Amino acid sequence: MESSQKQLVLNKGNQQYIFRYAGGNEAYLLDALVAAATDEKTDFDWFDAAVLSFKLTRSLMGQADELLYRDLPDPLQTLP
């Protein structure tokens, strides 16, 4: 499977935090969020990390749904 370039963006006041990562490297992204939250040189905090990890989880759930339902003619249709 080919990995694709992805990103998560957080706008906070007049600052913008952009985290880019390759698909399949979500664990590294989570490590980067922890590193950013513990870096005292930025205003990025644990709440910000939680918001972006929630966005990441929603994205991964959407990808999982696409994989589960891609071969079904109508995923809401019930079987007889």
NORNORSUL-V870131 format. One record per helix or strand of 3 or more residues. SS is the DSSP state (2 for helix, 1 for strand). FROM is the first residue (numbers start at 1). TO is the last residue. If there is no record, write none. Layout:
SS;FROM;TO
SS;FROM;TO
This chain:
1;5;12
1;15;22
2;26;38
2;46;69
